[in-house]
Amino acid sequence: MSYGPNPWQQAHWDWRAAGNFVCGGAGSGLLVFTALSGARGAAATLLVLAALGLVGLGLLCVWLEIGRPMRALHVFFNPRTSWMTREGFVAALLFPTGLAAAAGLSGAIWVAALLALAFVYCQGRILRAARGIPAWREPLVVPMIVTTGLAEGGGLFLFAHPLHGEASQALMALFGALLAARWLAWLAYRRRIAPTAAPRALSALDRAGGTLETIGTWLALALVAPAGIGLVGGAGAAVLAALAGILAAGAGAWLKYTLVTRAAFNQGFALAKLPVRGARP
C-alpha cells in the first residue's frame, strides 16, 4: 500500500469481507427461489437450511475478519446511519424465520424470502456507503449486487435440481431473466464508473466482467434455454440446468470477489503542485 495523490488499494477488506457478499447474496437468492418453487417436505427443509448456512458462512467470514471478535456486537449500535447495522438486524430476524420455514411453519418461507431480499439489498447499500472508493460508491452497484445475489442463488437452486426436482420451466425462465438483468446491471454500472475508477480497478473488473458475460450469461443461457422452453426434458434437462446454474453462480461470485478485493482503489487526490521535502520553493 502507498499513500499520495494517486489512487491506492484499500487493504482492510480482504477475502473474508468478499466471502460475506458472495455467500450472503447466494444464500439470499437460494431462499427466494426456494419460496417461489413451492417446495415442501424434506426438499424444502434442505434448501432452506442450505440457504441459511450460506448466509451464516458469510457472516462468519466477517466475524473472522474482526481482530477482536467481541467487537462484532458493535454492529448493532448504529441502526439510524449504518447499513451494516441494518444488515445485522435483518440477519437476526432471518435466521429464526428461516428455521421456522425449515420446520414447515405455514407462511414462514415467504417472510424469510422477503427478509432475504432485504439482506442482499443491505449488502449493496454497504458498498455504496463507501464514499472514498469510486468502484463502490456508484449508486448502480446496488442493483448489480442484488441481481447478482439472486442469480447466484437461482444458479445454486438449479445446480441442486437433480436432488430436489423442484426447478420448473417457469423458474428456469426466471433464472434466465435474472441472468439478463444481471448482465444489463453490470453494463450500466461499468459505464458509470469509467470516468472515476482507477485504471487498475477497471482492468480487474473488466476481466471478471468478461467471465460474467461469456460464461455466466451467454453460456449459462445456452445451457438452460433448451430445458426452460421444453426442448429437453427428464435427466437431460436436470443436467443442463445444473451446469447452467453452477456456471452462473461461479461467475457472479468471481465478479463480487473482484469488486471487493481487487477493484477497491481509493479516489486519491489532486494537487496543483506536489511538494518535495528539502526542495526550495
C-alpha positions as CSV (number, residue, x, y, z in Angstrom):
1,M,0.0,0.0,0.0
2,S,1.2,3.5,-0.8
3,Y,-0.3,6.9,0.1
4,G,-0.2,10.0,-2.0
5,P,-2.2,11.8,-4.8
6,N,-2.6,8.6,-6.9
7,P,-5.3,6.0,-6.0
8,W,-4.2,3.3,-3.7
9,Q,-5.9,0.0,-3.0
10,Q,-7.6,-0.4,0.4
11,A,-6.3,-3.4,2.5
12,H,-8.9,-3.5,5.3
13,W,-11.5,-5.7,3.4
14,D,-10.0,-8.9,2.1
15,W,-11.3,-12.3,1.0
16,R,-13.3,-12.6,4.3
17,A,-15.3,-9.5,3.5
18,A,-15.8,-10.7,0.0
19,G,-17.0,-14.0,1.4
20,N,-19.9,-12.2,3.1
21,F,-21.1,-10.7,-0.1
22,V,-20.6,-13.9,-2.1
23,C,-22.1,-16.3,0.4
24,G,-24.7,-13.9,1.8
25,G,-26.0,-12.9,-1.6
26,A,-26.1,-16.5,-2.9
27,G,-27.9,-17.7,0.3
28,S,-30.5,-15.0,0.0
29,G,-31.1,-15.8,-3.7
30,L,-31.4,-19.5,-2.9
31,L,-34.0,-18.8,-0.2
32,V,-36.0,-16.6,-2.6
33,F,-36.0,-19.4,-5.3
34,T,-37.0,-22.0,-2.7
35,A,-40.0,-19.9,-1.7
36,L,-41.0,-19.4,-5.4
37,S,-40.6,-23.1,-6.1
38,G,-43.3,-24.1,-3.6
39,A,-41.1,-26.9,-2.4
40,R,-42.5,-28.9,0.5
41,G,-41.2,-31.6,2.9
42,A,-37.6,-32.7,3.0
43,A,-36.6,-30.8,-0.1
44,A,-37.8,-27.5,1.3
45,T,-36.1,-28.2,4.6
46,L,-32.8,-29.0,3.0
47,L,-32.9,-26.0,0.6
48,V,-33.8,-23.5,3.4
49,L,-31.1,-24.9,5.7
50,A,-28.5,-24.7,2.9
51,A,-29.5,-21.1,2.2
52,L,-29.2,-20.2,5.9
53,G,-25.9,-22.0,6.0
54,L,-24.6,-19.8,3.2
55,V,-25.7,-16.6,4.9
56,G,-24.2,-17.8,8.2
57,L,-20.9,-18.7,6.5
58,G,-20.8,-15.2,5.0
59,L,-21.3,-13.6,8.4
60,L,-18.7,-15.9,9.9
61,C,-16.2,-14.6,7.3
62,V,-16.9,-11.1,8.6
63,W,-16.5,-12.2,12.2
64,L,-13.2,-13.8,11.4
65,E,-12.0,-10.5,9.8
66,I,-12.6,-8.6,13.1
67,G,-9.4,-8.7,15.1
68,R,-11.3,-8.7,18.4
69,P,-14.4,-10.9,17.8
70,M,-16.4,-9.5,20.7
71,R,-16.4,-6.2,18.8
72,A,-18.9,-7.8,16.5
73,L,-21.6,-6.7,18.9
74,H,-20.9,-3.1,17.9
75,V,-22.6,-3.7,14.6
76,F,-26.0,-3.3,16.3
77,F,-25.2,0.1,17.7
78,N,-26.0,2.4,14.7
79,P,-29.3,1.5,13.0
80,R,-30.0,5.1,12.0
81,T,-26.8,5.5,10.0
82,S,-25.1,2.2,9.3
83,W,-26.2,-0.3,6.6
84,M,-24.0,-2.8,8.4
85,T,-26.2,-2.4,11.4
86,R,-29.3,-2.9,9.3
87,E,-27.8,-6.0,7.7
88,G,-27.2,-7.3,11.2
89,F,-30.8,-6.7,12.3
90,V,-32.2,-8.3,9.1
91,A,-29.9,-11.4,9.7
92,A,-31.2,-11.6,13.3
93,L,-34.7,-11.9,12.0
94,L,-33.8,-14.0,9.0
95,F,-32.4,-17.0,10.9
96,P,-35.3,-17.7,13.3
97,T,-37.8,-17.1,10.5
98,G,-35.8,-19.4,8.2
99,L,-35.7,-22.1,10.8
100,A,-39.4,-21.8,11.2
101,A,-39.8,-22.3,7.4
102,A,-37.5,-25.3,7.5
103,A,-39.7,-26.8,10.2
104,G,-42.7,-26.3,7.9
105,L,-44.5,-23.4,9.6
106,S,-47.1,-22.1,7.2
107,G,-46.2,-18.8,5.6
108,A,-42.8,-18.6,7.2
109,I,-41.0,-19.2,3.9
110,W,-42.4,-16.1,2.3
111,V,-41.4,-13.9,5.3
112,A,-38.0,-15.4,5.1
113,A,-37.8,-14.7,1.4
114,L,-38.7,-11.0,2.0
115,L,-36.0,-10.8,4.7
116,A,-33.5,-12.4,2.3
117,L,-34.3,-9.7,-0.3
118,A,-33.7,-7.1,2.4
119,F,-30.5,-8.7,3.4
120,V,-29.0,-8.6,-0.1
121,Y,-30.2,-5.0,-0.6
122,C,-28.4,-4.0,2.6
123,Q,-25.2,-5.6,1.2
124,G,-25.5,-3.4,-1.9
125,R,-26.0,-0.3,0.3
126,I,-23.0,-1.2,2.4
127,L,-20.8,-0.9,-0.7
128,R,-22.4,2.3,-1.9
129,A,-21.8,3.9,1.5
130,A,-18.0,3.7,0.9
131,R,-17.6,7.3,-0.3
132,G,-13.9,7.2,-0.9
133,I,-13.9,4.2,-3.3
134,P,-15.3,5.1,-6.7
135,A,-16.0,1.4,-7.7
136,W,-18.1,1.0,-4.6
137,R,-19.9,4.3,-4.1
138,E,-21.6,4.3,-7.5
139,P,-25.4,4.0,-6.9
140,L,-25.7,1.4,-9.7
141,V,-23.6,-1.0,-7.6
142,V,-26.9,-1.7,-5.6
143,P,-28.9,-3.2,-8.5
144,M,-25.8,-5.1,-9.6
145,I,-25.3,-6.7,-6.2
146,V,-29.0,-7.5,-5.8
147,T,-29.3,-9.1,-9.3
148,T,-26.0,-10.9,-8.8
149,G,-27.1,-12.4,-5.5
150,L,-30.5,-13.5,-6.9
151,A,-28.8,-15.0,-10.0
152,E,-26.3,-16.9,-7.9
153,G,-29.0,-18.2,-5.6
154,G,-31.0,-19.3,-8.6
155,G,-27.9,-20.9,-10.0
156,L,-27.4,-22.9,-6.9
157,F,-31.1,-23.9,-6.9
158,L,-30.8,-25.2,-10.4
159,F,-27.5,-26.9,-9.6
160,A,-29.3,-28.9,-6.9
161,H,-32.2,-29.7,-9.2
162,P,-31.1,-33.3,-9.7
163,L,-31.5,-33.7,-5.9
164,H,-34.8,-31.9,-5.2
165,G,-36.5,-31.9,-8.6
166,E,-38.3,-28.6,-7.9
167,A,-37.0,-26.5,-10.8
168,S,-40.0,-25.9,-13.0
169,Q,-39.8,-24.4,-16.5
170,A,-41.1,-21.1,-15.0
171,L,-38.3,-21.0,-12.6
172,M,-35.8,-21.7,-15.3
173,A,-37.3,-18.8,-17.3
174,L,-37.0,-16.6,-14.2
175,F,-33.4,-17.7,-13.9
176,G,-32.7,-16.7,-17.5
177,A,-34.3,-13.3,-17.0
178,L,-32.2,-12.7,-13.9
179,L,-29.0,-13.6,-15.9
180,A,-30.0,-11.0,-18.5
181,A,-30.9,-8.4,-15.8
182,R,-27.6,-9.0,-14.1
183,W,-25.7,-8.5,-17.3
184,L,-27.5,-5.3,-18.0
185,A,-26.9,-4.1,-14.5
186,W,-23.2,-4.8,-14.9
187,L,-23.0,-2.9,-18.2
188,A,-24.8,0.1,-16.8
189,Y,-22.5,0.0,-13.7
190,R,-19.4,-0.3,-15.8
191,R,-20.3,2.7,-18.0
192,R,-20.9,4.9,-14.9
193,I,-17.6,4.2,-13.1
194,A,-15.5,4.6,-16.2
195,P,-14.7,8.3,-15.6
196,T,-13.9,7.9,-11.9
197,A,-12.5,4.5,-11.1
198,A,-8.7,3.8,-11.1
199,P,-7.4,2.1,-14.3
200,R,-6.2,-0.9,-12.3
201,A,-9.7,-1.2,-10.8
202,L,-11.3,-1.1,-14.2
203,S,-8.9,-3.6,-15.6
204,A,-9.7,-6.1,-12.8
205,L,-13.4,-5.6,-13.2
206,D,-13.2,-6.0,-17.0
207,R,-11.6,-9.4,-16.6
208,A,-14.3,-10.5,-14.2
209,G,-17.0,-8.9,-16.2
210,G,-15.8,-10.8,-19.3
211,T,-16.2,-14.0,-17.4
212,L,-19.6,-12.9,-16.3
213,E,-20.7,-12.2,-19.8
214,T,-19.3,-15.2,-21.7
215,I,-19.6,-18.0,-19.1
216,G,-22.0,-16.7,-16.6
217,T,-24.5,-15.2,-19.0
218,W,-24.4,-16.5,-22.6
219,L,-23.1,-20.0,-22.0
220,A,-25.4,-20.4,-19.0
221,L,-28.4,-19.2,-21.1
222,A,-27.5,-21.5,-23.9
223,L,-27.5,-24.4,-21.5
224,V,-30.7,-23.6,-19.6
225,A,-32.8,-22.5,-22.6
226,P,-33.5,-26.0,-24.0
227,A,-34.7,-27.1,-20.6
228,G,-36.6,-23.9,-19.9
229,I,-38.6,-24.0,-23.1
230,G,-39.3,-27.7,-23.0
231,L,-37.0,-28.9,-25.8
232,V,-35.2,-31.2,-23.4
233,G,-36.8,-33.0,-20.5
234,G,-36.1,-35.5,-17.8
235,A,-32.5,-36.2,-16.8
236,G,-31.1,-34.2,-19.7
237,A,-32.9,-31.1,-18.5
238,A,-31.7,-31.6,-15.0
239,V,-28.1,-31.9,-16.2
240,L,-28.3,-28.8,-18.4
241,A,-29.9,-26.8,-15.6
242,A,-27.3,-27.9,-13.1
243,L,-24.5,-26.9,-15.4
244,A,-26.0,-23.5,-16.2
245,G,-26.6,-22.9,-12.5
246,I,-23.1,-23.6,-11.4
247,L,-21.5,-21.5,-14.2
248,A,-23.8,-18.6,-13.4
249,A,-23.1,-18.8,-9.7
250,G,-19.4,-19.1,-10.1
251,A,-19.1,-16.1,-12.5
252,G,-21.2,-13.9,-10.2
253,A,-19.1,-14.9,-7.2
254,W,-15.9,-14.1,-9.0
255,L,-17.3,-10.6,-10.0
256,K,-18.1,-9.8,-6.4
257,Y,-14.8,-11.1,-5.1
258,T,-13.0,-8.9,-7.6
259,L,-15.2,-5.9,-6.8
260,V,-14.4,-6.2,-3.1
261,T,-10.7,-7.2,-3.1
262,R,-9.2,-6.1,-6.4
263,A,-11.2,-3.0,-7.5
264,A,-11.2,-1.3,-4.2
265,F,-8.9,1.7,-5.0
266,N,-9.4,4.9,-3.2
267,Q,-10.0,8.1,-5.1
268,G,-6.7,9.7,-4.4
269,F,-6.5,13.5,-4.6
270,A,-5.3,16.2,-6.8
271,L,-2.5,18.8,-6.1
272,A,-1.7,21.7,-8.3
273,K,1.9,21.3,-7.2
274,L,3.4,18.3,-5.4
275,P,5.7,19.4,-2.6
276,V,9.1,17.7,-2.2
277,R,10.8,17.6,1.2
278,G,14.0,19.6,1.2
279,A,13.3,21.3,-2.1
280,R,13.3,25.1,-2.2
281,P,10.1,26.8,-3.2
